Amino acid sequence: MDLLDAYLNRSGEIVGERTAAEQRYDAEVVKWLKKTGKIRKAIRKANEKYPGEALKVSDENVDEVAEHYRYLMQHMEIVRAMGQ
């Protein structure tokens, strides 16, 4: 197994299985996170566009949600750069 395969396997474990609708929602969150740098605004915008996938963010989980989407944003950039 090469380094790319190992990375993709590990990132798949972190991100998990996502439906097409969940992937669109995630992409919307990442888009707004890149634009604003604010996770609550990114979630709010994604919730408006994809209410069926809406996340509820609270003071208790906002840091965990932000960390997940920052990781996902970096992952998407790595995969894009590798041409995957």
Biopython code that builds the backbone (N, CA, C, O; Angstrom):
import numpy as np
from Bio.PDB.StructureBuilder import StructureBuilder

atoms = [
    (1, "MET", "N", (0.848, -1.172, 0.000)),
    (1, "MET", "CA", (0.000, 0.000, 0.000)),
    (1, "MET", "C", (0.897, 1.240, 0.000)),
    (1, "MET", "O", (1.810, 1.360, 0.817)),
    (2, "ASP", "N", (0.624, 2.149, -0.919)),
    (2, "ASP", "CA", (1.432, 3.364, -0.956)),
    (2, "ASP", "C", (0.868, 4.423, -0.009)),
    (2, "ASP", "O", (-0.181, 4.234, 0.606)),
    (3, "LEU", "N", (1.578, 5.521, 0.092)),
    (3, "LEU", "CA", (1.215, 6.582, 1.024)),
    (3, "LEU", "C", (-0.174, 7.148, 0.725)),
    (3, "LEU", "O", (-0.947, 7.399, 1.649)),
    (4, "LEU", "N", (-0.498, 7.351, -0.550)),
    (4, "LEU", "CA", (-1.810, 7.886, -0.923)),
    (4, "LEU", "C", (-2.921, 6.942, -0.480)),
    (4, "LEU", "O", (-3.913, 7.385, 0.100)),
    (5, "ASP", "N", (-2.768, 5.654, -0.746)),
    (5, "ASP", "CA", (-3.784, 4.686, -0.336)),
    (5, "ASP", "C", (-3.955, 4.685, 1.182)),
    (5, "ASP", "O", (-5.076, 4.634, 1.688)),
    (6, "ALA", "N", (-2.851, 4.741, 1.893)),
    (6, "ALA", "CA", (-2.905, 4.761, 3.355)),
    (6, "ALA", "C", (-3.640, 6.006, 3.841)),
    (6, "ALA", "O", (-4.466, 5.924, 4.750)),
    (7, "TYR", "N", (-3.344, 7.153, 3.241)),
    (7, "TYR", "CA", (-4.022, 8.395, 3.626)),
    (7, "TYR", "C", (-5.518, 8.294, 3.355)),
    (7, "TYR", "O", (-6.330, 8.628, 4.218)),
    (8, "LEU", "N", (-5.885, 7.834, 2.160)),
    (8, "LEU", "CA", (-7.300, 7.742, 1.802)),
    (8, "LEU", "C", (-8.045, 6.769, 2.711)),
    (8, "LEU", "O", (-9.191, 7.022, 3.084)),
    (9, "ASN", "N", (-7.410, 5.670, 3.064)),
    (9, "ASN", "CA", (-8.047, 4.718, 3.985)),
    (9, "ASN", "C", (-8.277, 5.348, 5.345)),
    (9, "ASN", "O", (-9.365, 5.229, 5.910)),
    (10, "ARG", "N", (-7.262, 6.019, 5.878)),
    (10, "ARG", "CA", (-7.384, 6.651, 7.194)),
    (10, "ARG", "C", (-8.414, 7.778, 7.178)),
    (10, "ARG", "O", (-9.220, 7.897, 8.101)),
    (11, "SER", "N", (-8.389, 8.596, 6.140)),
    (11, "SER", "CA", (-9.348, 9.699, 6.081)),
    (11, "SER", "C", (-10.770, 9.163, 5.939)),
    (11, "SER", "O", (-11.713, 9.759, 6.461)),
    (12, "GLY", "N", (-10.928, 8.049, 5.239)),
    (12, "GLY", "CA", (-12.241, 7.435, 5.125)),
    (12, "GLY", "C", (-12.782, 6.989, 6.472)),
    (12, "GLY", "O", (-13.985, 7.066, 6.722)),
    (13, "GLU", "N", (-11.893, 6.521, 7.338)),
    (13, "GLU", "CA", (-12.296, 6.139, 8.695)),
    (13, "GLU", "C", (-12.743, 7.357, 9.494)),
    (13, "GLU", "O", (-13.691, 7.277, 10.275)),
    (14, "ILE", "N", (-12.071, 8.473, 9.302)),
    (14, "ILE", "CA", (-12.393, 9.692, 10.048)),
    (14, "ILE", "C", (-13.696, 10.308, 9.546)),
    (14, "ILE", "O", (-14.574, 10.651, 10.338)),
    (15, "VAL", "N", (-13.814, 10.445, 8.236)),
    (15, "VAL", "CA", (-14.984, 11.083, 7.645)),
    (15, "VAL", "C", (-16.196, 10.157, 7.721)),
    (15, "VAL", "O", (-17.308, 10.608, 7.994)),
    (16, "GLY", "N", (-15.984, 8.885, 7.485)),
    (16, "GLY", "CA", (-17.076, 7.919, 7.535)),
    (16, "GLY", "C", (-17.844, 7.856, 6.220)),
    (16, "GLY", "O", (-17.582, 8.616, 5.287)),
    (17, "GLU", "N", (-18.779, 6.948, 6.172)),
    (17, "GLU", "CA", (-19.623, 6.786, 4.995)),
    (17, "GLU", "C", (-20.606, 7.948, 4.937)),
    (17, "GLU", "O", (-21.256, 8.268, 5.932)),
    (18, "ARG", "N", (-20.714, 8.570, 3.786)),
    (18, "ARG", "CA", (-21.608, 9.713, 3.620)),
    (18, "ARG", "C", (-22.476, 9.487, 2.395)),
    (18, "ARG", "O", (-21.985, 9.053, 1.353)),
    (19, "THR", "N", (-23.767, 9.779, 2.516)),
    (19, "THR", "CA", (-24.666, 9.710, 1.372)),
    (19, "THR", "C", (-24.355, 10.875, 0.444)),
    (19, "THR", "O", (-23.614, 11.788, 0.808)),
    (20, "ALA", "N", (-24.919, 10.839, -0.739)),
    (20, "ALA", "CA", (-24.726, 11.949, -1.683)),
    (20, "ALA", "C", (-25.259, 13.256, -1.096)),
    (20, "ALA", "O", (-24.634, 14.305, -1.254)),
    (21, "ALA", "N", (-26.395, 13.201, -0.429)),
    (21, "ALA", "CA", (-26.972, 14.405, 0.181)),
    (21, "ALA", "C", (-26.073, 14.931, 1.297)),
    (21, "ALA", "O", (-25.889, 16.141, 1.427)),
    (22, "GLU", "N", (-25.517, 14.034, 2.095)),
    (22, "GLU", "CA", (-24.603, 14.448, 3.162)),
    (22, "GLU", "C", (-23.325, 15.053, 2.589)),
    (22, "GLU", "O", (-22.787, 16.007, 3.150)),
    (23, "GLN", "N", (-22.842, 14.512, 1.491)),
    (23, "GLN", "CA", (-21.649, 15.064, 0.845)),
    (23, "GLN", "C", (-21.914, 16.468, 0.315)),
    (23, "GLN", "O", (-21.055, 17.344, 0.417)),
    (24, "ARG", "N", (-23.101, 16.686, -0.251)),
    (24, "ARG", "CA", (-23.448, 18.039, -0.725)),
    (24, "ARG", "C", (-23.520, 19.018, 0.452)),
    (24, "ARG", "O", (-23.045, 20.150, 0.361)),
    (25, "TYR", "N", (-24.117, 18.569, 1.546)),
    (25, "TYR", "CA", (-24.202, 19.399, 2.749)),
    (25, "TYR", "C", (-22.802, 19.738, 3.253)),
    (25, "TYR", "O", (-22.502, 20.897, 3.538)),
    (26, "ASP", "N", (-21.950, 18.721, 3.360)),
    (26, "ASP", "CA", (-20.581, 18.945, 3.816)),
    (26, "ASP", "C", (-19.847, 19.933, 2.923)),
    (26, "ASP", "O", (-19.132, 20.807, 3.414)),
    (27, "ALA", "N", (-20.022, 19.798, 1.611)),
    (27, "ALA", "CA", (-19.365, 20.712, 0.676)),
    (27, "ALA", "C", (-19.862, 22.140, 0.872)),
    (27, "ALA", "O", (-19.091, 23.092, 0.741)),
    (28, "GLU", "N", (-21.135, 22.290, 1.183)),
    (28, "GLU", "CA", (-21.694, 23.626, 1.433)),
    (28, "GLU", "C", (-21.107, 24.222, 2.713)),
    (28, "GLU", "O", (-20.759, 25.402, 2.748)),
    (29, "VAL", "N", (-20.996, 23.412, 3.756)),
    (29, "VAL", "CA", (-20.385, 23.891, 5.006)),
    (29, "VAL", "C", (-18.947, 24.327, 4.734)),
    (29, "VAL", "O", (-18.529, 25.402, 5.165)),
    (30, "VAL", "N", (-18.200, 23.501, 4.024)),
    (30, "VAL", "CA", (-16.798, 23.819, 3.730)),
    (30, "VAL", "C", (-16.703, 25.095, 2.899)),
    (30, "VAL", "O", (-15.836, 25.933, 3.145)),
    (31, "LYS", "N", (-17.585, 25.245, 1.924)),
    (31, "LYS", "CA", (-17.577, 26.460, 1.092)),
    (31, "LYS", "C", (-17.730, 27.713, 1.959)),
    (31, "LYS", "O", (-16.979, 28.677, 1.805)),
    (32, "TRP", "N", (-18.700, 27.691, 2.864)),
    (32, "TRP", "CA", (-18.932, 28.856, 3.721)),
    (32, "TRP", "C", (-17.861, 29.013, 4.787)),
    (32, "TRP", "O", (-17.547, 30.135, 5.184)),
    (33, "LEU", "N", (-17.305, 27.927, 5.249)),
    (33, "LEU", "CA", (-16.220, 28.003, 6.209)),
    (33, "LEU", "C", (-14.999, 28.673, 5.573)),
    (33, "LEU", "O", (-14.315, 29.470, 6.215)),
    (34, "LYS", "N", (-14.735, 28.344, 4.312)),
    (34, "LYS", "CA", (-13.634, 29.000, 3.594)),
    (34, "LYS", "C", (-13.915, 30.487, 3.433)),
    (34, "LYS", "O", (-13.020, 31.312, 3.614)),
    (35, "LYS", "N", (-15.170, 30.836, 3.090)),
    (35, "LYS", "CA", (-15.529, 32.240, 2.851)),
    (35, "LYS", "C", (-15.496, 33.080, 4.124)),
    (35, "LYS", "O", (-15.004, 34.208, 4.119)),
    (36, "THR", "N", (-16.025, 32.520, 5.216)),
    (36, "THR", "CA", (-16.223, 33.340, 6.415)),
    (36, "THR", "C", (-15.290, 32.998, 7.567)),
    (36, "THR", "O", (-15.019, 33.846, 8.416)),
    (37, "GLY", "N", (-14.798, 31.770, 7.605)),
    (37, "GLY", "CA", (-13.980, 31.333, 8.720)),
    (37, "GLY", "C", (-14.777, 31.109, 9.995)),
    (37, "GLY", "O", (-14.199, 30.893, 11.061)),
    (38, "LYS", "N", (-16.103, 31.159, 9.893)),
    (38, "LYS", "CA", (-16.968, 31.028, 11.067)),
    (38, "LYS", "C", (-17.847, 29.790, 10.918)),
    (38, "LYS", "O", (-18.664, 29.708, 10.001)),
    (39, "ILE", "N", (-17.677, 28.836, 11.816)),
    (39, "ILE", "CA", (-18.400, 27.571, 11.702)),
    (39, "ILE", "C", (-19.895, 27.754, 11.890)),
    (39, "ILE", "O", (-20.674, 27.112, 11.186)),
    (40, "ARG", "N", (-20.319, 28.595, 12.803)),
    (40, "ARG", "CA", (-21.767, 28.773, 13.014)),
    (40, "ARG", "C", (-22.442, 29.353, 11.776)),
    (40, "ARG", "O", (-23.544, 28.938, 11.417)),
    (41, "LYS", "N", (-21.794, 30.299, 11.131)),
    (41, "LYS", "CA", (-22.370, 30.872, 9.917)),
    (41, "LYS", "C", (-22.371, 29.837, 8.795)),
    (41, "LYS", "O", (-23.336, 29.745, 8.037)),
    (42, "ALA", "N", (-21.307, 29.068, 8.686)),
    (42, "ALA", "CA", (-21.226, 28.032, 7.647)),
    (42, "ALA", "C", (-22.331, 26.998, 7.839)),
    (42, "ALA", "O", (-22.973, 26.589, 6.871)),
    (43, "ILE", "N", (-22.554, 26.579, 9.066)),
    (43, "ILE", "CA", (-23.617, 25.613, 9.365)),
    (43, "ILE", "C", (-24.985, 26.233, 9.068)),
    (43, "ILE", "O", (-25.843, 25.581, 8.473)),
    (44, "ARG", "N", (-25.187, 27.457, 9.469)),
    (44, "ARG", "CA", (-26.470, 28.130, 9.227)),
    (44, "ARG", "C", (-26.776, 28.205, 7.734)),
    (44, "ARG", "O", (-27.900, 27.932, 7.313)),
    (45, "LYS", "N", (-25.768, 28.579, 6.927)),
    (45, "LYS", "CA", (-25.971, 28.677, 5.478)),
    (45, "LYS", "C", (-26.264, 27.300, 4.874)),
    (45, "LYS", "O", (-27.154, 27.169, 4.034)),
    (46, "ALA", "N", (-25.522, 26.277, 5.299)),
    (46, "ALA", "CA", (-25.753, 24.923, 4.787)),
    (46, "ALA", "C", (-27.129, 24.421, 5.222)),
    (46, "ALA", "O", (-27.815, 23.756, 4.445)),
    (47, "ASN", "N", (-27.539, 24.729, 6.451)),
    (47, "ASN", "CA", (-28.858, 24.322, 6.933)),
    (47, "ASN", "C", (-29.967, 24.967, 6.117)),
    (47, "ASN", "O", (-30.998, 24.342, 5.867)),
    (48, "GLU", "N", (-29.765, 26.210, 5.700)),
    (48, "GLU", "CA", (-30.761, 26.899, 4.869)),
    (48, "GLU", "C", (-30.894, 26.211, 3.507)),
    (48, "GLU", "O", (-32.002, 26.032, 3.000)),
    (49, "LYS", "N", (-29.774, 25.834, 2.930)),
    (49, "LYS", "CA", (-29.784, 25.229, 1.592)),
    (49, "LYS", "C", (-30.201, 23.764, 1.626)),
    (49, "LYS", "O", (-30.865, 23.284, 0.707)),
    (50, "TYR", "N", (-29.817, 23.056, 2.678)),
    (50, "TYR", "CA", (-30.112, 21.618, 2.797)),
    (50, "TYR", "C", (-30.778, 21.330, 4.145)),
    (50, "TYR", "O", (-30.160, 20.721, 5.018)),
    (51, "PRO", "N", (-32.023, 21.756, 4.323)),
    (51, "PRO", "CA", (-32.679, 21.575, 5.619)),
    (51, "PRO", "C", (-32.842, 20.110, 6.027)),
    (51, "PRO", "O", (-32.920, 19.810, 7.218)),
    (52, "GLY", "N", (-32.894, 19.211, 5.075)),
    (52, "GLY", "CA", (-33.013, 17.796, 5.402)),
    (52, "GLY", "C", (-31.765, 17.214, 6.035)),
    (52, "GLY", "O", (-31.824, 16.161, 6.670)),
    (53, "GLU", "N", (-30.650, 17.878, 5.870)),
    (53, "GLU", "CA", (-29.373, 17.417, 6.424)),
    (53, "GLU", "C", (-28.907, 18.304, 7.574)),
    (53, "GLU", "O", (-27.793, 18.141, 8.073)),
    (54, "ALA", "N", (-29.748, 19.235, 7.993)),
    (54, "ALA", "CA", (-29.357, 20.273, 8.952)),
    (54, "ALA", "C", (-28.748, 19.716, 10.230)),
    (54, "ALA", "O", (-29.251, 18.758, 10.816)),
    (55, "LEU", "N", (-27.656, 20.339, 10.645)),
    (55, "LEU", "CA", (-27.008, 20.032, 11.920)),
    (55, "LEU", "C", (-27.480, 21.029, 12.969)),
    (55, "LEU", "O", (-27.771, 22.186, 12.665)),
    (56, "LYS", "N", (-27.548, 20.562, 14.196)),
    (56, "LYS", "CA", (-27.827, 21.445, 15.321)),
    (56, "LYS", "C", (-26.519, 21.622, 16.075)),
    (56, "LYS", "O", (-25.952, 20.659, 16.593)),
    (57, "VAL", "N", (-26.048, 22.854, 16.130)),
    (57, "VAL", "CA", (-24.787, 23.161, 16.798)),
    (57, "VAL", "C", (-25.101, 23.911, 18.082)),
    (57, "VAL", "O", (-25.893, 24.853, 18.092)),
    (58, "SER", "N", (-24.470, 23.480, 19.158)),
    (58, "SER", "CA", (-24.662, 24.128, 20.452)),
    (58, "SER", "C", (-23.297, 24.524, 21.009)),
    (58, "SER", "O", (-22.255, 24.182, 20.450)),
    (59, "ASP", "N", (-23.329, 25.238, 22.099)),
    (59, "ASP", "CA", (-22.073, 25.607, 22.760)),
    (59, "ASP", "C", (-21.280, 24.371, 23.161)),
    (59, "ASP", "O", (-20.051, 24.406, 23.211)),
    (60, "GLU", "N", (-21.983, 23.278, 23.447)),
    (60, "GLU", "CA", (-21.329, 22.051, 23.883)),
    (60, "GLU", "C", (-20.609, 21.318, 22.756)),
    (60, "GLU", "O", (-19.605, 20.650, 23.003)),
    (61, "ASN", "N", (-21.106, 21.431, 21.515)),
    (61, "ASN", "CA", (-20.497, 20.653, 20.428)),
    (61, "ASN", "C", (-19.866, 21.484, 19.316)),
    (61, "ASN", "O", (-19.319, 20.915, 18.371)),
    (62, "VAL", "N", (-19.924, 22.791, 19.399)),
    (62, "VAL", "CA", (-19.454, 23.632, 18.300)),
    (62, "VAL", "C", (-17.963, 23.437, 18.020)),
    (62, "VAL", "O", (-17.552, 23.457, 16.860)),
    (63, "ASP", "N", (-17.159, 23.252, 19.044)),
    (63, "ASP", "CA", (-15.723, 23.064, 18.817)),
    (63, "ASP", "C", (-15.442, 21.754, 18.089)),
    (63, "ASP", "O", (-14.593, 21.703, 17.199)),
    (64, "GLU", "N", (-16.148, 20.706, 18.465)),
    (64, "GLU", "CA", (-15.987, 19.407, 17.813)),
    (64, "GLU", "C", (-16.446, 19.475, 16.351)),
    (64, "GLU", "O", (-15.786, 18.930, 15.466)),
    (65, "VAL", "N", (-17.559, 20.136, 16.104)),
    (65, "VAL", "CA", (-18.068, 20.290, 14.740)),
    (65, "VAL", "C", (-17.078, 21.106, 13.910)),
    (65, "VAL", "O", (-16.792, 20.753, 12.766)),
    (66, "ALA", "N", (-16.560, 22.180, 14.470)),
    (66, "ALA", "CA", (-15.596, 23.021, 13.762)),
    (66, "ALA", "C", (-14.344, 22.230, 13.420)),
    (66, "ALA", "O", (-13.822, 22.340, 12.311)),
    (67, "GLU", "N", (-13.864, 21.437, 14.360)),
    (67, "GLU", "CA", (-12.672, 20.627, 14.115)),
    (67, "GLU", "C", (-12.917, 19.633, 12.979)),
    (67, "GLU", "O", (-12.062, 19.446, 12.114)),
    (68, "HIS", "N", (-14.082, 19.002, 12.990)),
    (68, "HIS", "CA", (-14.424, 18.046, 11.935)),
    (68, "HIS", "C", (-14.424, 18.721, 10.562)),
    (68, "HIS", "O", (-13.852, 18.193, 9.609)),
    (69, "TYR", "N", (-15.059, 19.875, 10.465)),
    (69, "TYR", "CA", (-15.150, 20.542, 9.165)),
    (69, "TYR", "C", (-13.822, 21.169, 8.738)),
    (69, "TYR", "O", (-13.562, 21.280, 7.540)),
    (70, "ARG", "N", (-12.997, 21.571, 9.662)),
    (70, "ARG", "CA", (-11.654, 22.039, 9.284)),
    (70, "ARG", "C", (-10.834, 20.877, 8.729)),
    (70, "ARG", "O", (-10.105, 21.031, 7.750)),
    (71, "TYR", "N", (-10.962, 19.722, 9.362)),
    (71, "TYR", "CA", (-10.289, 18.528, 8.840)),
    (71, "TYR", "C", (-10.824, 18.205, 7.451)),
    (71, "TYR", "O", (-10.046, 17.954, 6.531)),
    (72, "LEU", "N", (-12.132, 18.209, 7.294)),
    (72, "LEU", "CA", (-12.738, 17.890, 6.004)),
    (72, "LEU", "C", (-12.301, 18.885, 4.926)),
    (72, "LEU", "O", (-12.064, 18.496, 3.782)),
    (73, "MET", "N", (-12.194, 20.155, 5.286)),
    (73, "MET", "CA", (-11.744, 21.172, 4.338)),
    (73, "MET", "C", (-10.313, 20.870, 3.881)),
    (73, "MET", "O", (-10.013, 20.953, 2.690)),
    (74, "GLN", "N", (-9.442, 20.525, 4.815)),
    (74, "GLN", "CA", (-8.063, 20.182, 4.460)),
    (74, "GLN", "C", (-8.020, 18.909, 3.630)),
    (74, "GLN", "O", (-7.262, 18.818, 2.664)),
    (75, "HIS", "N", (-8.823, 17.938, 4.001)),
    (75, "HIS", "CA", (-8.885, 16.676, 3.260)),
    (75, "HIS", "C", (-9.308, 16.926, 1.807)),
    (75, "HIS", "O", (-8.716, 16.376, 0.878)),
    (76, "MET", "N", (-10.329, 17.751, 1.622)),
    (76, "MET", "CA", (-10.798, 18.033, 0.262)),
    (76, "MET", "C", (-9.712, 18.709, -0.567)),
    (76, "MET", "O", (-9.581, 18.437, -1.761)),
    (77, "GLU", "N", (-8.942, 19.581, 0.055)),
    (77, "GLU", "CA", (-7.839, 20.245, -0.647)),
    (77, "GLU", "C", (-6.752, 19.253, -1.016)),
    (77, "GLU", "O", (-6.209, 19.316, -2.119)),
    (78, "ILE", "N", (-6.425, 18.341, -0.119)),
    (78, "ILE", "CA", (-5.405, 17.328, -0.402)),
    (78, "ILE", "C", (-5.847, 16.428, -1.533)),
    (78, "ILE", "O", (-5.077, 16.161, -2.455)),
    (79, "VAL", "N", (-7.076, 15.959, -1.472)),
    (79, "VAL", "CA", (-7.580, 15.063, -2.519)),
    (79, "VAL", "C", (-7.624, 15.791, -3.863)),
    (79, "VAL", "O", (-7.279, 15.214, -4.895)),
    (80, "ARG", "N", (-8.045, 17.050, -3.851)),
    (80, "ARG", "CA", (-8.086, 17.847, -5.095)),
    (80, "ARG", "C", (-6.671, 18.008, -5.666)),
    (80, "ARG", "O", (-6.464, 17.885, -6.874)),
    (81, "ALA", "N", (-5.708, 18.283, -4.792)),
    (81, "ALA", "CA", (-4.324, 18.472, -5.241)),
    (81, "ALA", "C", (-3.727, 17.186, -5.807)),
    (81, "ALA", "O", (-2.871, 17.226, -6.691)),
    (82, "MET", "N", (-4.185, 16.050, -5.292)),
    (82, "MET", "CA", (-3.684, 14.763, -5.770)),
    (82, "MET", "C", (-4.432, 14.276, -7.010)),
    (82, "MET", "O", (-4.103, 13.239, -7.586)),
    (83, "GLY", "N", (-5.434, 15.041, -7.401)),
    (83, "GLY", "CA", (-6.186, 14.674, -8.602)),
    (83, "GLY", "C", (-7.116, 13.498, -8.416)),
    (83, "GLY", "O", (-7.412, 12.777, -9.369)),
    (84, "GLN", "N", (-7.573, 13.302, -7.204)),
    (84, "GLN", "CA", (-8.464, 12.169, -6.915)),
    (84, "GLN", "C", (-9.911, 12.573, -7.042)),
    (84, "GLN", "O", (-10.802, 11.749, -6.835)),
]
sb = StructureBuilder()
sb.init_structure("model")
sb.init_model(0)
sb.init_chain("A")
sb.init_seg("    ")
for serial, (resi, resn, name, xyz) in enumerate(atoms, 1):
    if name == "N":
        sb.init_residue(resn, " ", resi, " ")
    sb.init_atom(name, np.array(xyz, "f"), 0.0, 1.0, " ", f" {name:<3s}", serial, name[0])
structure = sb.get_structure()
